[in-house]
Amino acid sequence: MRPIPRRLLVAFVSLVVAAAGAAVAVDVVAVGTGNAPVVWPQRSLTRELRTREWGDDVIMAVAAGIALIGLLLLWAALSSGRRRAVRVDTADEHTRTVLTRRGLRRTIGAAVGRVDGVDEHRVRLRGRRVKVRATTPLREPQGLQERVAEAAGEQLAAVRTAAAYKVTVKVRTARGRP
């Protein structure tokens, strides 16, 4: 199951809060001008709440729902979002160095592009996997897949990422045959 993007959660909560604020504003204006409330049935709601006690099931269910929503929003605010940086090992344990995922992709791509026989290349990062797709003009690209994988692996080792990455390489000829 994919997690709900934080932007979607923020947009939903913002719309709910804006709608509730607009409803309250409409009722305030209506009551202020001497009319009955338009959105909230205040008299019937007040009458219903006066018959309830704090320990009633309905009151407890509403309170639990509000608490759950609050915990969800707190979790969304405190949890880290999608990782946009890759940790890099350093000699000093007090120094934290990171490289953006885009930067790592470009670094590996530059190393792959220097391999003899590679015309075009594309590097993708998916979690802890590096996927390299290279295109060659050669009709018989023997050993090219291994050389590309070696170049990508050597570049990862040179960058010294804190986590290990699995490199997969696909080489296609210019005619599209793998």
C-alpha positions as CSV (number, residue, x, y, z in Angstrom):
1,M,0.0,0.0,0.0
2,R,1.4,3.4,-1.0
3,P,1.4,6.1,1.6
4,I,-0.8,9.1,1.2
5,P,1.3,12.0,-0.2
6,R,1.7,14.7,2.4
7,R,0.5,17.4,-0.1
8,L,-2.8,15.5,-0.5
9,L,-3.3,15.3,3.2
10,V,-2.5,19.0,3.6
11,A,-4.8,20.0,0.8
12,F,-7.7,17.9,2.3
13,V,-7.3,19.4,5.8
14,S,-7.0,22.9,4.3
15,L,-10.2,22.5,2.4
16,V,-12.0,21.1,5.4
17,V,-10.8,24.0,7.6
18,A,-11.6,26.6,4.9
19,A,-15.1,25.2,4.5
20,A,-15.8,25.2,8.3
21,G,-14.5,28.7,8.5
22,A,-16.7,29.9,5.7
23,A,-19.7,28.2,7.3
24,V,-19.0,29.9,10.6
25,A,-18.5,33.3,8.8
26,V,-21.9,32.9,7.0
27,D,-23.6,32.1,10.3
28,V,-21.9,35.0,12.1
29,V,-23.1,37.4,9.4
30,A,-26.6,36.0,9.4
31,V,-27.0,36.2,13.2
32,G,-25.3,39.6,13.2
33,T,-27.9,41.0,10.8
34,G,-30.8,39.6,12.9
35,N,-31.5,36.5,10.9
36,A,-31.5,32.8,11.9
37,P,-28.3,30.8,11.4
38,V,-28.0,29.4,7.8
39,V,-25.5,26.6,8.1
40,W,-25.4,25.4,11.7
41,P,-28.7,24.4,13.3
42,Q,-27.6,26.1,16.6
43,R,-30.8,25.9,18.5
44,S,-31.5,22.2,17.8
45,L,-27.8,21.3,18.3
46,T,-27.7,23.2,21.6
47,R,-30.9,21.5,22.8
48,E,-29.4,18.1,21.9
49,L,-26.2,18.7,23.6
50,R,-27.9,19.8,26.8
51,T,-29.5,16.4,27.1
52,R,-26.2,14.6,26.9
53,E,-23.6,13.9,29.6
54,W,-19.8,13.8,29.2
55,G,-19.7,10.0,29.4
56,D,-22.3,9.3,26.7
57,D,-21.2,7.1,23.8
58,V,-21.8,9.7,21.1
59,I,-19.7,12.3,23.0
60,M,-16.9,9.8,23.5
61,A,-17.0,8.7,19.9
62,V,-16.8,12.3,18.6
63,A,-13.9,13.0,21.0
64,A,-12.1,9.9,20.0
65,G,-12.5,10.8,16.3
66,I,-11.2,14.3,16.9
67,A,-8.2,12.9,18.9
68,L,-7.5,10.5,16.1
69,I,-7.5,13.2,13.5
70,G,-5.2,15.3,15.7
71,L,-2.8,12.4,16.1
72,L,-2.8,11.8,12.3
73,L,-2.0,15.5,11.6
74,L,0.7,15.4,14.3
75,W,2.3,12.3,12.7
76,A,2.1,13.9,9.3
77,A,3.9,17.0,10.6
78,L,6.6,15.2,12.5
79,S,7.4,12.3,10.1
80,S,9.9,12.8,7.4
81,G,8.7,12.9,3.9
82,R,10.2,11.3,0.8
83,R,13.9,11.1,1.0
84,R,15.4,13.5,-1.5
85,A,19.0,13.1,-0.3
86,V,21.4,10.2,-0.1
87,R,23.7,10.0,2.9
88,V,27.4,9.9,2.1
89,D,30.0,8.4,4.4
90,T,32.7,10.7,5.7
91,A,35.8,10.2,7.7
92,D,34.6,12.5,10.5
93,E,31.6,11.0,12.4
94,H,30.5,14.5,13.4
95,T,30.0,15.6,9.8
96,R,26.9,14.7,7.9
97,T,27.2,14.8,4.1
98,V,24.3,14.3,1.7
99,L,24.0,14.2,-2.0
100,T,20.6,14.8,-3.8
101,R,19.1,11.8,-5.6
102,R,19.3,13.8,-8.8
103,G,23.0,14.5,-8.2
104,L,23.7,10.8,-7.6
105,R,21.8,10.0,-10.8
106,R,23.8,12.5,-12.8
107,T,27.1,11.4,-11.2
108,I,26.4,7.7,-12.2
109,G,25.2,8.9,-15.6
110,A,28.4,10.8,-16.3
111,A,30.4,7.6,-15.4
112,V,28.2,5.5,-17.7
113,G,28.4,8.0,-20.5
114,R,32.3,7.7,-20.5
115,V,32.1,4.0,-21.3
116,D,33.3,3.3,-24.8
117,G,30.3,2.2,-27.0
118,V,27.6,4.0,-25.0
119,D,25.7,6.5,-27.1
120,E,22.8,7.3,-24.8
121,H,22.0,6.4,-21.3
122,R,19.3,6.8,-18.6
123,V,19.8,6.3,-14.9
124,R,16.9,5.8,-12.5
125,L,17.0,5.5,-8.7
126,R,14.2,3.4,-7.1
127,G,14.7,3.0,-3.4
128,R,18.0,1.2,-3.1
129,R,18.2,0.1,-6.7
130,V,20.0,1.9,-9.6
131,K,18.6,1.1,-13.0
132,V,20.8,1.9,-16.0
133,R,19.6,1.7,-19.5
134,A,22.2,2.3,-22.2
135,T,22.0,2.4,-26.0
136,T,24.9,1.5,-28.2
137,P,25.5,1.8,-32.0
138,L,27.4,-1.4,-31.9
139,R,25.8,-4.5,-33.5
140,E,27.5,-6.9,-31.1
141,P,27.8,-5.3,-27.7
142,Q,29.7,-8.1,-26.0
143,G,30.9,-7.2,-22.6
144,L,29.3,-3.7,-22.7
145,Q,26.7,-4.6,-20.1
146,E,29.4,-5.7,-17.7
147,R,31.5,-2.6,-18.4
148,V,28.5,-0.3,-17.8
149,A,27.7,-2.1,-14.6
150,E,31.3,-1.8,-13.5
151,A,31.4,1.9,-14.2
152,A,28.2,2.5,-12.3
153,G,29.4,0.4,-9.4
154,E,32.8,2.1,-9.3
155,Q,31.1,5.5,-9.2
156,L,28.9,4.4,-6.4
157,A,32.0,3.2,-4.5
158,A,33.8,6.5,-5.2
159,V,30.8,8.5,-3.9
160,R,30.8,6.3,-0.8
161,T,27.0,6.2,-0.2
162,A,26.1,5.1,3.3
163,A,23.6,2.5,2.0
164,A,24.4,-0.3,-0.5
165,Y,22.7,0.0,-3.9
166,K,22.0,-2.8,-6.3
167,V,22.9,-1.9,-9.9
168,T,20.9,-3.4,-12.9
169,V,21.9,-2.6,-16.4
170,K,20.1,-3.1,-19.7
171,V,21.9,-2.5,-23.0
172,R,20.1,-2.0,-26.3
173,T,21.5,-1.7,-29.7
174,A,20.6,1.3,-31.8
175,R,18.1,-1.0,-33.7
176,G,16.3,-1.7,-30.4
177,R,17.4,-5.3,-29.9
178,P,18.6,-6.2,-26.4
